[in-house]
Amino acid sequence: QVQLVESGGGLVQPGGSVRLSCIASGFTFSIYAMGWYRQAPGKERELVADISRSGGSTNYVDSVKGRFTISRDNAKNTVFLQMNSLKPEDTAVYYCKSTVGAFDYWGQGTQVTVSS
């Protein structure tokens, strides 16, 4: 079955960096686009960044452009989110997602808290 497992979250100071990873299994990772989403308390889940199956095309929400970088390693079935210059408003649970066939699959999420 499809599984997505995120890791790498934690507590980080404003201006700091963190790298999230999402390891996928149960499907042919290299032929599907992947996305990172986040959900802050009291807010709706939003798309942060997505990446094409080859990694050649990426998109970002305006609030993270120039600070976050999404990438993937198809040999390791892993998608990454490098987060730099973190702000308190980046605090959220971060999820990776893939749409395989007619279904959306989500990981369990990893908490990122930006606070001094």
Backbone torsions as a table, in degrees:
resi	resn	phi	psi	omega
1	GLN	NA	158.8	-179.5
2	VAL	-69.9	131.3	175.3
3	GLN	-136.4	139.1	174.8
4	LEU	-128.4	126.1	-176.8
5	VAL	-126.9	113.7	179.9
6	GLU	-90.6	154.6	174.1
7	SER	-155.6	166.5	173.3
8	GLY	108.2	-5.3	179.8
9	GLY	-74.0	177.6	179.1
10	GLY	158.5	-166.1	178.2
11	LEU	-95.7	128.6	-178.8
12	VAL	-138.6	147.3	179.9
13	GLN	-78.5	153.4	174.5
14	PRO	-53.4	136.6	-176.7
15	GLY	88.8	-8.7	-178.6
16	GLY	-83.3	-175.8	-176.8
17	SER	-131.8	154.4	173.4
18	VAL	-152.6	149.5	178.8
19	ARG	-120.0	121.2	177.0
20	LEU	-95.6	146.9	175.7
21	SER	-127.0	149.1	175.4
22	CYS	-136.8	114.3	179.2
23	ILE	-97.4	128.5	-176.8
24	ALA	-107.2	149.4	175.1
25	SER	-151.8	160.9	176.0
26	GLY	90.1	2.2	176.4
27	PHE	-155.4	168.4	-178.7
28	THR	-81.3	92.0	-170.8
29	PHE	-54.3	-39.4	-169.6
30	SER	-70.5	-10.8	-177.2
31	ILE	-106.3	9.0	-179.4
32	TYR	-124.8	139.4	169.9
33	ALA	-66.0	156.5	179.7
34	MET	-131.5	154.9	179.0
35	GLY	-139.0	152.1	169.7
36	TRP	-110.2	132.5	178.0
37	TYR	-123.4	165.2	173.9
38	ARG	-144.4	154.3	177.1
39	GLN	-138.4	116.4	176.8
40	ALA	-91.0	157.1	-179.8
41	PRO	-55.2	129.5	177.5
42	GLY	77.1	4.9	-178.8
43	LYS	-120.6	162.7	176.7
44	GLU	-77.7	154.7	175.7
45	ARG	-67.7	136.9	-178.3
46	GLU	-129.6	149.7	174.6
47	LEU	-73.1	128.3	176.8
48	VAL	-95.2	-48.4	-177.7
49	ALA	-161.2	150.9	171.8
50	ASP	-137.9	164.6	-174.2
51	ILE	-143.9	139.4	179.7
52	SER	-69.5	170.6	-174.6
53	ARG	-64.1	-31.0	179.4
54	SER	-86.7	-16.6	-173.8
55	GLY	89.1	-0.8	-175.9
56	GLY	-79.6	-13.1	-179.3
57	SER	-131.6	130.4	179.7
58	THR	-133.6	154.5	176.0
59	ASN	-138.4	148.1	-178.2
60	TYR	-136.0	147.5	169.4
61	VAL	-68.4	148.0	-173.1
62	ASP	-56.8	-34.9	-173.9
63	SER	-67.8	-15.0	-179.1
64	VAL	-116.0	-2.3	-178.8
65	LYS	-59.0	134.1	-179.2
66	GLY	85.1	-9.8	-179.8
67	ARG	-116.2	-35.1	-177.6
68	PHE	-108.7	148.7	175.8
69	THR	-135.3	124.5	175.2
70	ILE	-97.5	140.8	178.1
71	SER	-150.6	170.8	-179.8
72	ARG	-147.1	153.9	174.4
73	ASP	-125.7	99.0	-175.4
74	ASN	-67.2	-25.3	177.9
75	ALA	-69.4	-24.7	-178.6
76	LYS	-111.1	8.8	179.3
77	ASN	51.4	43.2	-173.5
78	THR	-132.3	138.6	171.8
79	VAL	-117.4	143.2	-175.2
80	PHE	-120.7	156.3	169.6
81	LEU	-135.6	106.5	176.0
82	GLN	-87.2	122.2	-175.1
83	MET	-117.8	114.5	179.7
84	ASN	-115.9	165.5	178.3
85	SER	48.5	48.1	-174.1
86	LEU	-65.6	145.4	-179.9
87	LYS	-120.2	156.7	177.7
88	PRO	-55.0	-32.5	179.9
89	GLU	-72.3	-5.6	173.0
90	ASP	-83.4	-6.2	178.8
91	THR	-60.9	124.2	-176.6
92	ALA	-176.9	171.0	165.3
93	VAL	-89.8	129.1	-177.9
94	TYR	-105.0	132.6	-177.3
95	TYR	-124.5	145.2	166.8
96	CYS	-101.6	153.5	-175.5
97	LYS	-143.0	144.3	169.8
98	SER	-136.1	144.6	173.5
99	THR	-105.2	112.9	-178.0
100	VAL	-116.2	114.6	-174.1
101	GLY	65.2	-126.9	-177.8
102	ALA	-96.1	6.8	-172.0
103	PHE	-119.8	143.8	171.2
104	ASP	-95.0	133.5	177.4
105	TYR	-118.0	135.8	-177.6
106	TRP	-123.3	148.4	169.3
107	GLY	-79.6	-178.3	-177.3
108	GLN	-82.5	-13.6	178.6
109	GLY	92.5	153.2	175.8
110	THR	-135.9	132.6	-175.5
111	GLN	-80.7	131.7	170.6
112	VAL	-119.8	122.3	179.3
113	THR	-120.2	121.8	-179.7
114	VAL	-107.7	109.4	-175.1
115	SER	-159.8	147.9	175.7
116	SER	-93.8	NA	NA
